């Protein structure tokens, strides 16, 4: 009788603890940003927070400036899984310092990177090419769309990177090395030029960034500019249209953090430990984005794909019992 009573008491206690755990996390509003990596991350968070921590998550549309402004002024939404802070750095630091917002994990562990890239098969076949200047010595390796030698592919019109890449092209005197700048007609046109180079097994040199689906499909090597990023020079010249005397510079690394409201950080309990730890590298994100693009799948389906196929990564973000709950929910 005592054993039965003890078992009942234990069951009641566990039920009460689970109920309190769920109530502690409660309702959570989570911003789903418009770009691929952030949209998938938001859906990964929704699944793990609901299945693993008993939260009730509502996905809401988001974008960098409106989401930051809303969180800073109203405390809603509760969570931005991937907030790129470079554009709001001063305001963000002030909000964290004054306690309105709380910074979680740096979800993009390597940051979002930009630069000039070449196919890895070209880099492997030419170990002397490791920098942009090395590549500019070999116009014969990098044909343009019309077959002429020496092409550097630029961004589409209207993108800020079109300005910086054109200035860096001039800073490196690339035209004197036999190169010409090829402006992409559109984002798809830029992607198509990379796909065509891999299909023909010829060189390609130009601007691109990560994390992206295209770098999940095609193995590319980012070249060094031989100098560190100089923010002052970047702001005053590299990113300014028609800067008269541009100098070599490296692209900045954009940092992205998980950001939560003060209210949610105070009541999230163990779920907050997850949001302070969770991060992934660009190679993994590129692979998942490539799968999403190839299969024309939603952010939700891509999140499930990640959880099924990358358990070695995400199970390090959570305790074993939480991982088991998430696995059981899939």
TIKOLTI-854194 format. One record per residue: chain; residue number from 0; x, y, z of N, C-alpha, C in turn. Coordinates in pm, whole numbers, plus 50000, padded with zeros to 5 digits. Atoms other than C-alpha are relative to their C-alpha. Layout:
<atoms>
  ch    i   n.c1   n.c2   n.c3  ca.c1  ca.c2  ca.c3   c.c1   c.c2   c.c3
   A  NUM      X      Y      Z      X      Y      Z      X      Y      Z
...
</atoms>
This chain:
<atoms>
  ch    i   n.c1   n.c2   n.c3  ca.c1  ca.c2  ca.c3   c.c1   c.c2   c.c3
   A    0  50083  49880  50000  50000  50000  50000  50087  50125  50000
   A    1  49910  49887  49996  50284  50233  50085  50068  50020  49865
   A    2  49934  49993  50131  50453  50146  49753  49908  50064  49898
   A    3  50098  49943  50092  50133  50222  49559  49983  50150  50026
   A    4  50016  49860  49965  50089  50546  49748  50118  50084  49958
   A    5  49880  49927  50039  50447  50647  49687  50006  50019  49849
   A    6  49999  49990  50146  50410  50572  49315  49904  50106  49952
   A    7  50099  49898  50037  50097  50782  49292  50053  50139  50032
   A    8  49946  49870  49961  50266  51064  49479  50110  50045  49904
   A    9  49893  49967  50094  50567  51043  49248  49942  50045  49867
   A   10  50061  49965  50128  50345  51050  48938  49937  50139  50006
   A   11  50062  49868  49984  50150  51348  49070  50107  50109  50003
   A   12  49893  49902  49992  50475  51524  49152  50062  50028  49865
   A   13  49942  49982  50133  50617  51464  48805  49905  50078  49910
   A   14  50099  49929  50081  50293  51582  48643  49998  50148  50037
   A   15  50003  49861  49955  50294  51896  48853  50125  50074  49955
   A   16  49875  49937  50043  50658  51964  48772  49997  50030  49850
   A   17  50009  49978  50145  50592  51920  48400  49906  50115  49968
   A   18  50095  49891  50022  50291  52151  48418  50062  50134  50034
   A   19  49935  49875  49960  50491  52413  48603  50106  50041  49899
   A   20  49897  49975  50101  50772  52377  48348  49941  50065  49877
   A   21  50067  49946  50119  50533  52442  48059  49946  50140  50028
   A   22  50058  49871  49965  50363  52728  48242  50109  50106  50010
   A   23  49890  49906  49985  50702  52884  48316  50040  50059  49865
   A   24  49963  49952  50133  50786  52904  47946  49883  50075  49938
   A   25  50122  49933  50044  50428  52987  47845  49994  50027  49852
   A   26  50016  49961  50140  50331  53157  47523  50123  50079  49954
   A   27  49880  49936  50054  50621  53268  47306  49972  50046  49857
   A   28  50007  49950  50138  50612  53491  46998  50143  50005  49944
   A   29  49867  50021  50056  50904  53420  46765  50003  50054  49857
   A   30  49994  49937  50131  51007  53627  46461  50064  49908  49897
   A   31  49945  50074  50113  51059  53444  46133  50043  50101  49894
   A   32  49949  49902  50094  51285  53666  45924  49983  49951  49856
   A   33  50032  50028  50139  51258  53681  45545  50107  49921  49926
   A   34  49894  50070  50072  51592  53522  45455  50012  49856  50052
   A   35  50005  50144  49979  51660  53149  45443  50052  49950  50132
   A   36  49942  50056  49878  51893  53080  45734  49918  50038  50123
   A   37  50077  49954  49883  51686  53288  45978  49863  49933  50005
   A   38  50131  50065  50002  51355  53136  45864  50007  49857  50048
   A   39  49982  50139  49955  51485  52783  45915  50032  49997  50149
   A   40  49964  49996  49858  51640  52875  46251  49877  50024  50087
   A   41  50121  49973  49923  51306  53015  46372  49915  49874  50013
   A   42  50081  50122  49995  51132  52690  46284  50067  49889  50080
   A   43  49929  50092  49911  51403  52482  46452  49970  50036  50145
   A   44  50029  49955  49863  51351  52693  46764  49857  49966  50040
   A   45  50139  50030  49968  50975  52647  46746  49983  49853  50037
   A   46  50013  50143  49973  51004  52269  46732  50065  49963  50132
   A   47  49929  50036  49877  51261  52244  47011  49935  50063  50123
   A   48  50063  49935  49885  51091  52497  47238  49867  49933  50035
   A   49  50129  50064  49973  50753  52326  47200  50017  49857  50047
   A   50  49989  50142  49967  50854  51959  47203  50092  49977  50119
   A   51  49902  50024  49895  51150  51991  47437  49977  50073  50129
   A   52  50012  49916  49881  51049  52267  47677  49856  50036  50035
   A   53  50140  49978  49965  50671  52275  47670  49948  50140  49973
   A   54  50048  49866  50034  50642  52628  47529  49889  49990  49896
   A   55  50101  49988  50105  50354  52735  47307  50044  50115  49911
   A   56  49931  49902  50083  50519  52915  47016  49912  50046  49884
   A   57  50066  49940  50116  50359  53153  46768  50106  50065  49912
   A   58  49910  49940  50097  50560  53236  46456  49936  50127  49945
   A   59  50048  49874  50057  50525  53600  46344  50101  50048  49895
   A   60  49908  49950  50102  50672  53770  46034  50100  50098  50060
   A   61  49899  49909  49947  50996  53959  46092  50095  50048  49893
   A   62  49891  49948  50082  51270  54167  45935  50087  50083  50093
   A   63  49903  49945  49906  51579  54330  46084  49952  50126  50070
   A   64  50033  49873  49938  51470  54689  46141  49866  49999  50072
   A   65  50128  49997  49928  51098  54647  46221  49998  49908  50122
   A   66  49999  50091  49885  51163  54348  46449  50080  50060  50114
   A   67  49920  49938  49894  51441  54523  46639  49924  50116  50064
   A   68  50072  49884  49947  51234  54841  46675  49886  49957  50090
   A   69  50114  50047  49920  50931  54650  46801  50047  49938  50132
   A   70  49950  50062  49877  51132  54443  47050  50055  50105  50095
   A   71  49938  49897  49918  51316  54750  47174  49895  50089  50066
   A   72  50100  49905  49949  51002  54961  47219  49885  49932  50074
   A   73  50118  50065  49941  50732  54706  47311  50029  49866  50066
   A   74  49969  50132  49944  50912  54385  47411  49939  49886  49922
   A   75  50059  50103  50085  50740  54195  47130  50058  50007  49860
   A   76  50017  50137  49954  50806  53954  46972  50100  49965  50112
   A   77  49914  50042  49889  50970  53760  47254  50140  49962  49953
   A   78  49873  50056  50047  51245  53607  47041  50023  50035  49854
   A   79  49952  49992  50137  51438  53693  46726  50114  49900  49990
   A   80  49901  50107  50003  51629  53377  46641  50131  50044  49936
   A   81  49879  49958  50071  51871  53545  46399  49986  50148  49963
   A   82  50005  49856  50023  51901  53923  46427  50138  50048  49961
   A   83  49873  49947  50049  52178  54078  46219  50016  50140  50058
   A   84  49993  49879  49919  52302  54357  46442  50088  50110  49941
   A   85  49912  49897  50054  52552  54543  46221  49926  50130  49968
   A   86  50076  49882  50043  52280  54775  46093  49942  50077  50119
   A   87  50060  49934  49883  52156  54856  46447  50094  49991  50120
   A   88  49903  50031  49896  52477  54812  46645  49992  50096  50119
   A   89  50001  49902  49890  52464  55136  46849  49872  49987  50081
   A   90  50129  50012  49931  52093  55105  46929  49988  49867  50074
   A   91  50006  50132  49938  52128  54734  47003  50082  49997  50129
   A   92  49916  49998  49879  52417  54783  47246  49935  50080  50111
   A   93  50068  49917  49900  52217  55056  47421  49884  49924  50062
   A   94  50114  50076  49949  51910  54830  47452  50045  49889  50094
   A   95  49947  50105  49913  52120  54548  47601  50053  50060  50129
   A   96  49941  49935  49882  52301  54784  47836  49891  50046  50097
   A   97  50108  49952  49914  51973  54927  47966  49902  49890  50040
   A   98  50079  50115  49955  51819  54580  48002  49869  49980  49928
   A   99  50125  50022  50075  51537  54611  47746  50005  49872  49919
   A  100  49980  50122  50078  51680  54329  47537  50116  49921  50059
   A  101  49896  50087  49948  51898  54032  47624  50061  49922  49884
   A  102  49929  50067  50109  52161  53886  47393  50021  49853  50032
   A  103  49978  50142  49985  52164  53511  47347  50120  49955  49919
   A  104  49888  50057  50073  52386  53290  47135  50029  50078  49872
   A  105  49966  49953  50133  52576  53416  46833  49969  49885  49905
   A  106  50052  50115  50072  52371  53188  46612  50082  49966  49877
   A  107  49907  50026  50110  52596  53229  46306  50140  50001  50059
   A  108  49876  50008  49924  52911  53104  46473  50118  50061  49927
   A  109  49892  49941  50079  53134  53226  46188  49964  50137  49946
   A  110  50048  49876  50058  52930  53532  46105  49960  49980  49855
   A  111  50031  50001  50143  52792  53609  45761  50118  50062  49928
   A  112  49875  49955  50063  53093  53642  45532  49977  50037  49854
   A  113  50002  49958  50140  53143  53819  45201  50142  49995  49946
   A  114  49867  49997  50057  53431  53815  44959  50001  49962  49854
   A  115  49981  50051  50136  53571  53706  44625  50036  49852  50010
   A  116  49990  50146  49990  53551  53333  44564  50043  49941  49866
   A  117  49971  50079  50119  53681  53075  44319  49955  49856  50028
   A  118  50035  50141  49976  53575  52710  44268  50113  49927  50071
   A  119  49897  50075  49926  53756  52472  44501  50085  49916  49904
   A  120  49919  50081  50091  53861  52259  44205  50109  50084  49933
   A  121  49895  49911  50051  54052  52561  44071  50106  50023  50107
   A  122  49906  49981  49889  54208  52625  44413  50086  49876  50021
   A  123  49924  50123  49980  54308  52259  44444  50103  49979  49889
   A  124  49909  50019  50114  54465  52255  44098  50108  50108  49993
   A  125  49906  49887  50003  54645  52585  44161  50030  50045  50144
   A  126  49974  49967  49860  54781  52587  44517  50068  50134  50022
   A  127  49939  49868  49986  54959  52914  44444  49895  50111  50004
   A  128  50106  49898  49995  54621  53093  44429  49928  49991  50134
   A  129  50065  49995  49869  54515  53180  44783  49949  50140  50032
   A  130  50044  49863  49978  54462  53554  44759  49940  50055  49871
   A  131  50056  49933  50117  54278  53789  44527  50111  50040  49904
   A  132  49889  49960  50085  54610  53922  44400  50059  49881  49924
   A  133  49954  50120  50070  54719  53565  44319  49910  49970  49880
   A  134  50095  50031  50108  54404  53513  44114  50013  50098  49885
   A  135  49992  49898  50104  54452  53839  43927  50124  49985  49911
   A  136  49885  50030  50085  54783  53704  43792  49965  49898  49891
   A  137  50036  50108  50091  54590  53436  43602  49866  50027  49929
   A  138  50125  49974  50072  54326  53590  43374  49957  49883  49913
   A  139  50031  50114  50085  54349  53275  43161  49911  49897  50070
   A  140  50079  50099  49924  54180  53076  43440  49855  50043  50023
   A  141  50130  49948  49960  53874  53298  43476  49930  50068  49882
   A  142  50067  49944  50118  53672  53342  43155  49870  50071  50036
   A  143  50127  49932  49986  53378  53576  43119  49889  49923  49931
   A  144  50112  50070  50062  53032  53479  42993  50013  49987  49849
   A  145  49980  50007  50145  53142  53547  42636  50128  49924  49963
   A  146  49880  50078  50025  53455  53333  42673  50129  50078  50006
   A  147  49878  49919  49991  53697  53625  42698  50068  49976  50135
   A  148  49923  50024  49879  53973  53593  42956  49984  50115  50100
   A  149  49990  49900  49895  53984  53772  43288  49870  50068  50039
   A  150  50127  49942  49955  53637  53823  43435  49990  49995  50151
   A  151  50037  49996  49858  53542  53931  43786  49851  50031  50004
   A  152  50146  49984  49995  53170  53885  43852  49962  50087  50119
   A  153  50045  49905  49900  53004  54167  44044  49856  49970  50040
   A  154  50137  50014  49951  52673  54201  44229  49898  50056  49901
   A  155  50106  49941  50084  52339  54285  44065  49985  50149  50027
   A  156  50023  49856  49981  52244  54651  44018  49912  50027  50123
   A  157  50079  49963  49884  52111  54822  44328  50049  49941  50131
   A  158  49945  50059  49877  52305  54607  44576  50122  50082  50043
   A  159  49885  49925  49950  52558  54783  44800  50132  49934  49962
   A  160  49876  50071  50032  52813  54513  44722  50046  50028  49857
   A  161  49957  49963  50134  52813  54626  44359  50098  50118  50007
   A  162  49913  49882  49982  52970  54955  44476  50135  49958  50058
   A  163  49874  50038  49934  53228  54796  44708  50086  49912  49911
   A  164  49923  50088  50087  53329  54529  44459  50064  50079  49885
   A  165  49944  49916  50107  53375  54788  44182  50118  50083  50052
   A  166  49890  49923  49942  53591  55000  44414  50122  49912  50027
   A  167  49888  50091  49975  53803  54700  44513  50065  49957  49869
   A  168  49947  50032  50133  53842  54609  44145  50099  50109  49957
   A  169  49912  49888  50036  53990  54957  44091  50120  50008  50093
   A  170  49891  49993  49903  54196  54944  44410  50110  49900  49966
   A  171  49905  50105  50033  54364  54625  44287  50057  50013  49859
   A  172  49956  49980  50139  54423  54764  43936  49977  49875  49916
   A  173  50029  50126  50068  54255  54452  43806  49996  50015  49848
   A  174  50005  49981  50144  54206  54603  43462  50138  49992  49937
   A  175  49863  50006  50051  54584  54631  43422  50054  49857  49998
   A  176  49962  50141  50002  54605  54257  43488  49922  49922  49896
   A  177  50074  50067  50106  54377  54184  43195  49860  49956  50038
   A  178  50134  50037  49954  54048  54162  43386  49899  50109  49965
   A  179  50110  49905  50015  53711  54323  43326  49891  49961  50099
   A  180  50104  50021  49899  53419  54360  43566  49868  49967  49930
   A  181  50126  50045  50059  53099  54174  43479  49890  50018  50104
   A  182  50112  49978  49908  52787  54309  43652  49893  49895  49975
   A  183  50107  50098  50013  52531  54037  43719  49868  50073  49972
   A  184  50127  49936  50034  52190  54118  43570  49899  49989  50113
   A  185  50095  50028  49892  52010  53975  43875  50066  49902  50096
   A  186  49946  50103  49911  52072  53755  44180  50003  49862  49934
   A  187  50004  50130  50069  51965  53455  43971  50109  49991  49894
   A  188  49895  49998  50100  52206  53562  43699  50137  49971  50060
   A  189  49875  50027  49931  52493  53560  43948  50011  49853  50036
   A  190  50002  50142  49968  52394  53213  44069  50021  49914  49875
   A  191  49989  50077  50124  52361  53088  43712  50142  50001  49945
   A  192  49862  49994  50049  52713  53206  43628  50089  49901  50076
   A  193  49924  50098  49922  52852  52991  43911  49963  49858  49956
   A  194  50044  50133  50043  52642  52691  43808  50060  49965  49865
   A  195  49945  50025  50133  52762  52727  43448  50148  49968  50007
   A  196  49857  50027  49986  53127  52737  43556  50026  49859  50049
   A  197  49983  50135  49949  53089  52415  43753  49959  49896  49896
   A  198  50043  50094  50104  52903  52247  43469  50108  49984  49892
   A  199  49896  50004  50104  53180  52338  43223  50138  49969  50056
   A  200  49872  50023  49933  53457  52280  43480  50103  50107  49959
   A  201  49910  49888  50027  53606  52625  43415  50002  50091  50122
   A  202  49985  49910  49886  53719  52895  43653  49891  50105  50009
   A  203  50094  49890  49972  53499  53161  43808  50060  50082  50112
   A  204  49948  49910  49898  53609  53464  44010  49900  50113  50020
   A  205  50093  49891  49978  53376  53708  44176  49948  50007  50142
   A  206  50059  49974  49868  53173  53834  44468  49892  49896  50033
   A  207  50113  50077  49947  52955  53605  44680  50005  50007  50152
   A  208  50011  49990  49854  52854  53558  45042  49946  49868  50056
   A  209  50050  50118  49930  52762  53292  45299  49943  50043  50135
   A  210  50051  50128  50049  52551  53136  45434  49898  50017  49887
   A  211  50089  49997  50115  52368  53067  45108  49985  49859  49944
   A  212  50024  50130  50061  52219  52775  44918  50105  49968  49894
   A  213  49908  50025  50112  52457  52820  44624  50132  49943  50048
   A  214  49874  50053  49946  52761  52754  44844  49980  49865  50068
   A  215  50028  50136  49958  52588  52443  44971  50002  49904  49882
   A  216  50001  50083  50121  52559  52316  44615  50137  49991  49934
   A  217  49873  49993  50071  52898  52425  44484  50112  50035  50098
   A  218  49891  49985  49904  53224  52396  44674  50093  50111  49954
   A  219  49925  49881  50037  53389  52737  44664  50104  50033  50108
   A  220  49894  49957  49910  53705  52883  44821  50004  50153  50003
   A  221  49994  49855  49987  53708  53238  44957  50146  50044  50005
   A  222  49863  49951  50010  54024  53433  44874  50026  50112  50100
   A  223  49959  49894  49909  54216  53661  45106  50030  50128  49922
   A  224  49960  49872  50057  54256  54031  45034  50135  50047  50054
   A  225  49868  49967  49948  54581  54033  45231  50003  50109  50103
   A  226  50008  49895  49897  54461  54302  45471  49877  49974  50085
   A  227  50117  50010  49914  54223  54317  45764  49894  50103  49958
   A  228  50106  49904  50028  53890  54494  45739  50027  50131  50071
   A  229  49982  49866  49946  53933  54868  45789  49865  50071  49990
   A  230  50136  49944  50000  53592  55001  45892  49998  50146  49958
   A  231  49998  49857  50034  53688  55368  45864  50017  50018  49850
   A  232  49977  49990  50144  53820  55322  45511  49879  49946  49923
   A  233  50118  50058  50065  53520  55107  45424  49887  50102  49993
   A  234  50111  49906  49991  53269  55368  45539  50026  50127  49919
   A  235  49969  49873  50065  53453  55664  45386  50032  49985  49852
   A  236  49958  50015  50140  53560  55509  45056  49952  49871  49936
   A  237  50026  50128  50067  53521  55136  44982  49854  49982  49963
   A  238  50143  50018  50025  53143  55146  45006  49934  50125  49942
   A  239  50052  49873  50052  53106  55497  44855  50011  50000  49847
   A  240  49995  50000  50147  53012  55524  44484  50105  50098  49947
   A  241  49904  49914  50066  53297  55660  44274  50111  50053  50088
   A  242  49891  49955  49913  53546  55690  44560  50127  50018  49916
   A  243  49892  49970  50093  53848  55855  44390  50126  49915  50018
   A  244  49875  50073  49977  54130  55659  44556  49976  49880  50092
   A  245  50025  50119  49915  54009  55320  44685  50128  49921  50023
   A  246  49887  50086  49966  54259  55093  44856  49948  49861  50033
   A  247  50044  50136  49965  54250  54716  44913  49943  49995  50142
   A  248  50068  50012  49872  54020  54625  45200  49929  49865  50002
   A  249  50076  50123  49986  53850  54312  45332  49855  50032  50034
   A  250  50141  49980  49968  53473  54281  45350  49976  49980  50149
   A  251  50032  50020  49858  53320  54312  45697  49929  49868  50022
   A  252  50077  50117  49959  53182  54012  45881  49876  50048  50072
   A  253  50127  49960  49938  52815  54057  45967  49967  49902  50112
   A  254  50026  50085  49883  52726  53927  46312  49849  49989  50024
   A  255  50142  50027  49976  52393  53769  46397  49984  49928  50134
   A  256  50022  50056  49868  52266  53694  46746  49852  49960  50017
   A  257  50135  50022  49949  51961  53539  46905  49975  50107  50107
   A  258  50033  49891  49908  51790  53824  47090  49862  49974  50058
   A  259  50129  50022  49934  51509  53796  47344  49963  50122  50084
   A  260  50047  49890  49916  51297  54039  47540  50039  49974  50146
   A  261  49969  50014  49858  51375  54106  47904  49896  49913  50069
   A  262  50107  50077  49938  51037  53959  47998  50018  49851  49977
   A  263  49987  50142  50028  51098  53629  47822  50124  49942  50066
   A  264  49878  50049  49935  51454  53594  47951  49976  49971  50147
   A  265  50028  50018  49858  51314  53627  48302  49911  49883  50032
   A  266  50093  50110  49971  51054  53353  48265  50026  49874  49919
   A  267  49978  50113  50092  51203  53117  48006  50054  49876  50069
   A  268  49946  50115  49930  51375  52895  48261  50104  49927  49917
   A  269  49900  50076  50075  51577  52611  48101  50001  50029  49851
   A  270  50004  49967  50142  51460  52720  47755  50099  50112  49967
   A  271  49905  49891  50021  51679  53027  47797  50142  49946  49986
   A  272  49868  50063  50012  51982  52802  47844  50023  49953  49857
   A  273  49991  50045  50140  51910  52657  47499  50028  50119  49908
   A  274  49984  49885  50088  51882  52999  47335  50133  50074  50022
   A  275  49868  49942  49975  52210  53107  47495  50112  49914  49942
   A  276  49897  50095  50043  52392  52804  47352  49993  49968  49851
   A  277  50025  50052  50135  52244  52724  47011  50070  50083  49891
   A  278  49929  49933  50109  52468  52808  46712  50037  49896  49895
   A  279  49958  50093  50105  52562  52655  46378  50095  50071  49904
   A  280  49898  49943  50088  52838  52702  46121  49946  50014  49859
   A  281  50047  49969  50134  52807  52825  45764  49991  49877  49910
   A  282  50003  50121  50083  52888  52488  45607  49870  49923  50020
   A  283  50125  50071  49970  52592  52326  45783  49880  50076  49944
   A  284  50112  49920  50051  52358  52613  45698  49994  49992  49848
   A  285  49998  50009  50146  52469  52609  45335  49940  49869  49951
   A  286  50052  50131  50040  52391  52236  45313  49849  49994  50014
   A  287  50145  50004  49977  52043  52278  45461  49929  50091  49900
   A  288  50059  49908  50098  51969  52578  45238  50001  49939  49861
   A  289  49994  50065  50131  52082  52379  44934  49892  49893  49989
   A  290  50107  50102  50000  51848  52093  45031  49863  50068  49982
   A  291  50127  49927  50011  51563  52343  45073  49976  50047  49858
   A  292  50012  49947  50135  51631  52498  44734  49975  49888  49899
   A  293  50015  50112  50094  51664  52165  44551  49862  49937  50007
   A  294  50128  50069  49980  51342  52029  44699  49881  50097  50008
   A  295  50106  49898  49996  51145  52359  44700  49914  49985  50125
   A  296  50070  50026  49875  51057  52303  45064  49988  50126  50085
   A  297  50027  49890  49909  50928  52533  45337  50107  50006  50108
   A  298  49909  49988  49886  51125  52662  45633  49972  49893  50105
   A  299  50036  50103  49903  50934  52420  45855  50056  49864  49959
   A  300  49950  50128  50048  51019  52118  45640  50152  49995  50006
   A  301  49854  49995  49996  51381  52230  45623  50051  49988  50143
   A  302  49964  50015  49859  51393  52257  46002  49991  49853  50042
   A  303  50015  50142  49970  51264  51901  46031  50113  49920  49935
   A  304  49889  50066  50069  51523  51789  45773  50128  50015  50082
   A  305  49882  49977  49919  51796  51948  45985  49998  49914  50126
   A  306  50008  50075  49875  51674  51783  46305  50015  49850  49977
   A  307  49984  50142  50034  51658  51443  46135  50145  49965  49965
   A  308  49872  50034  50061  51999  51465  45971  50123  50056  50069
   A  309  49886  49938  49934  52216  51674  46201  49987  49989  50153
   A  310  50018  50021  49855  52144  51526  46544  50132  50016  50074
   A  311  49870  49985  49934  52517  51528  46616  50029  50144  50037
   A  312  49981  49857  49970  52499  51908  46614  49899  50046  50105
   A  313  50099  49935  49914  52169  52002  46775  49985  49933  50136
   A  314  50012  50064  49868  52176  51742  47054  50103  50052  50099
   A  315  49905  49937  49907  52475  51930  47196  49945  50130  50057
   A  316  50059  49875  49954  52249  52232  47244  49908  49980  50120
   A  317  50105  50026  49900  52009  52062  47488  50038  49880  50085
   A  318  49979  50120  49918  52009  51810  47775  49944  49876  49931
   A  319  50039  50126  50065  51959  51443  47683  49849  49977  50005
   A  320  50144  50024  49990  51599  51431  47810  49922  50089  49904
   A  321  50065  49910  50096  51504  51732  47598  50021  49948  49859
   A  322  49972  50056  50132  51675  51578  47295  49907  49881  49970
   A  323  50089  50116  50020  51471  51260  47344  49858  50043  49970
   A  324  50134  49949  50025  51147  51458  47355  49988  50052  49857
   A  325  50004  49943  50136  51233  51640  47033  50003  49888  49898
   A  326  49992  50113  50092  51330  51317  46856  49867  49927  49991
   A  327  50129  50070  49997  51002  51156  46964  49891  50077  49926
   A  328  50103  49916  50063  50806  51449  46821  50012  50004  49848
   A  329  49976  49984  50143  50956  51428  46473  49921  49895  49920
</atoms>
